[in-house]
Amino acid sequence: MLQRTKAALALALIWLVLAVYGIGLYLFEDSMYGRLRVLLGTATMGTLLLVVSGLGLLHLLWTRAKPSLALCLMLLVADVVFCSVVLGGALTARGSAMYAIEKAPTLTTYAHRVEAYLATAQGSYAESLSAPGAPPVPAYDEAYPNIAAYYFNTAYCDAEGNAYCRKWPLNQTLVRHGLWANTSGTAAVTKALATLPTTLANVAINATTTIDSFCAAAKTEALDSEMKAICQGCAKLRRSPRERKEEPKLATWVHTTCPMTAPSAAGIFCIYWATSCSSCLSDWRRTTLEPSHDECFGFTLQTTIRQWADAIAITSGLLLLSALWLGVCVWRWRRAAQKSETVDLTPDNWPSTARSRSF
């Protein structure tokens, strides 16, 4: 009786903790880290832990703290399996984050070298980056969080891409190397905007004219194909993440943690990302600074991810060991209960009536 009471109390405690942990895992998946695919299947594992733990608690209540030890053992085995899966995912996420932190300085340096190299390029920017002497692309393997980098680029453009179009004047944005396909386009725009006020595509330009205001005033037929693409990209970037049906939580974090404070090549990337032009995107991914190359992704965000992965790994490990230890205890209690309920059927222990019938 005492053993069953102890078992019921221990089981109630571990299942209550596991249920709360399952809810926490589900909420983690619903956060911006879920959008980054940091821990795949976290919501599923959290739901399974909650269901199994809930069944265990209901069983304790239904049996009035006199549970079936065999059923409890099965539920604990399931908890151990689910915690093991979460632990493995957390360790993988931690390793990926550490690798990204290690590679962050290399990628940031590469991005700055590309910007400097484009300033000296001749002809096509894309072809220049394929020529001998161009900065070599840093090598990194499958351990790098490429999926997280993709979603970070998306969130960055959702949050900060339009800043390039609306905050700074044309003589700081349109003249950046890499915005146009060829250096001749950059040179022509730079010359046209060298003295303000001026006129471009029949639109009066002054020191406060931005890409957004220019595109709003210009007639479409007066723009060449590249300028039309720029205007289309900026128009799409003006819409909020909710309007684009994107996850806004990561975009909010980006805006708070690493806003665009000056015209940058990341803004150029975002403009062409927003155009959904597959042929443009393949070139401009190589010729501009992807937001994920910056230390905001490679160091700041990955450090936070590593901390979360550590916390989840430690918690999962402790709960796994606790469930495993309790499972062993339940198994021993069950064996002891089975032995105590076994009837010794030797002739000396038979009932008196049974002995009299045997003669």
C-alpha angles and dihedrals in degrees: 000000000000091000092053091049091050090046092050093051093047092046093048091052097048093045092048090052092045091050091053090046090051090054089049092052091050091051090048089057089050092053127083088273089064088055088054091053089234094153113019115212095015093132091049093050091045091052092048092050090049093049095046093044091046091052090050093051092047090050090053091051094045093051093041094241093313099107131178102258091206092057091045090052091053092050092049091051089054090050090052091052094049093047089049091055092050091046091052092049092049092051090049091049090049092052091049092049092049090050091050091050089051092051096042097091091049094052094045091050090048091052092052091047090052091052091050092046093051089056088064097039124121126211117344115020092212092051091046091058089053093051125098112274095035116130107275115242110250114250120234131161136224091286088077112098096245094159091053090047091054093051091044090055089051093049092045092054090046091053105032109013095093091053087074089056101043110027107053133050124254093253087065100040111031092047097059116119112252098030092097123050093239136033089238089066091051091048093049094050092044090053093046092051097041092100123038138238097043142136127257123180088348091303121121110240126200136164093282100046111120131191090259094051092043093051091047091054099039124089113237094231090057093060127083121231095266094050090047090054090050091051092047092050093049091047091056092046090056090070117089122246089253091055089051089047090239124144104269099194096080091042089055091051091050092050091050099041107033113013121175103260098175137016107286140172088254087070090056090051090052094051093055092039088058094051090065088218104155094195091048093045094054090056099038094049086064098040103046139051111271109216090235089064089068122093090247088076101026097047115008099043096034091051089055091047091051090052091050091046090051091050093048093045093050093045093046091047094051093047091046091053091045093051091045092050092047090048090056090049092050090049091052091046089051092050091049091049091050092051093049091051094050113108117222103231098189113132092250091061098045117115114267093249090053092051092050091052091052092066 
